[in-house]
Amino acid sequence: MDSDVSYNYQGKVALVTGAASGIGLATAKAFAVAGAAVVLAGNNLGDIQKVAKELAENGTQVLAIECDVASEDQVKNMIAKTIEVFGKLDFAYNNAGVMSRNTETSDLTTDEWNLVIGVNLSGVRNCMKYQLLQMKQQGHGVIINCSSMGGLRGAKGLSAYSASKFAVLGLTRSAALEYAEQGIRINAICPGFVHTPMEQTVSGGSLDVLTEMAKMVPAKRFCEPEEIADSVLWLCSSGATMVIGQSLAIDGGITT
Ligand SMILES: NC(=O)c1ccc[n+]([C@@H]2O[C@H](COP(=O)([O-])OP(=O)(O)OC[C@H]3O[C@@H](n4cnc5c(N)ncnc54)[C@H](O)[C@@H]3O)[C@@H](O)[C@H]2O)c1
């Protein structure tokens, strides 16, 4: 999908979690194209390092950090390393997430529940905590949290996922109110169906299922990861200075 929008983020430092694939990868690349130094974080060091190598070869200042966002200690270390290397953190996109198994709520195990809540909700909370401690010191910063259309309405069979994504919006809005006066803007995005590895787990890789899903979208197609990245970069920009505590649906009209 061609974009006619560009940003100048020279001198900025952007952190993306879950940066090895899908939306996180597209967003990390978009920050790099805009000239930012990029911190790539994820729970799969090999994949993160591969992306870091590619971006560095194109002249981007990069830092690859292995981090399980569900671990507060690892997140604390991720932010400490970022500051050690780049000295500040301008933009953070808290993107890392997992899908829950498609099943009735009564069939979901406690371990499955804990995993989804641990990554999708506590992971975002852990990241925000240490990002905010740094951004308060700097006196500025932008945080974007990844929710979902599953955070705006119920998702049959995916109650843990949906619950985690609804909660991300509560966290986003409450913190946005706390930090608005301190020069820190916090927003959330709510993607619809996006062509990524996660979407493959929902469709089971079936083209027929994907075609049926696309029919549910008013725009009659899936979003591309780059279209989600575009919105993240816009929310970081001086074009969005009074956008605070919002939940931006990027879903081809599906939740309208
Ligand atoms: N694809 C969609 O249709 C869709 C729709 C709405 C929201 N989302 C959200 O977008 C975000 C990105 O998902 P995606 O679609 O690009 O899928 P994806 O599976 O490609 O990306 C998720 C990334 O998060 C990383 N990750 C998983 N657990 C982690 C952990 N504990 N710590 C650190 N990193 C971890 C994975 O390694 C992966 O790189 C997720 O939060 C997802 O819920 C996706």
The ligand as a Gaussian input file, in Angstrom:
#p B3LYP/6-31G(d) Opt

LIG

0 1
 N       -3.179000      -9.061000      13.232000
 C       -4.336000      -8.589000      13.610000
 O       -5.349000      -8.805000      12.933000
 C       -4.441000      -7.741000      14.867000
 C       -5.659000      -7.097000      15.107000
 C       -5.779000      -6.281000      16.253000
 C       -4.714000      -6.147000      17.106000
 N       -3.542000      -6.793000      16.857000
 C       -2.456000      -6.606000      17.814000
 O       -1.301000      -6.155000      17.138000
 C       -0.146000      -6.498000      17.901000
 C        0.875000      -7.112000      16.978000
 O        0.382000      -8.336000      16.480000
 P        0.640000      -8.852000      14.990000
 O       -0.676000      -9.008000      14.365000
 O        1.664000      -8.044000      14.329000
 O        1.125000     -10.350000      15.278000
 P        2.565000     -10.991000      15.434000
 O        2.340000     -12.304000      16.060000
 O        3.296000     -10.914000      14.139000
 O        3.302000      -9.979000      16.452000
 C        3.354000     -10.130000      17.820000
 C        4.794000      -9.934000      18.255000
 O        4.849000      -9.894000      19.675000
 C        5.940000     -10.686000      20.096000
 N        5.672000     -11.192000      21.427000
 C        4.770000     -12.129000      21.813000
 N        4.843000     -12.331000      23.135000
 C        5.816000     -11.516000      23.610000
 C        6.352000     -11.287000      24.891000
 N        5.918000     -11.945000      25.976000
 N        7.337000     -10.360000      25.012000
 C        7.808000      -9.694000      23.933000
 N        7.334000      -9.886000      22.687000
 C        6.347000     -10.794000      22.523000
 C        6.041000     -11.806000      19.070000
 O        7.327000     -12.387000      19.046000
 C        5.707000     -11.065000      17.780000
 O        6.878000     -10.528000      17.184000
 C       -0.637000      -7.436000      19.012000
 O       -0.742000      -6.727000      20.238000
 C       -2.007000      -7.865000      18.525000
 O       -2.859000      -8.216000      19.582000
 C       -3.377000      -7.588000      15.750000

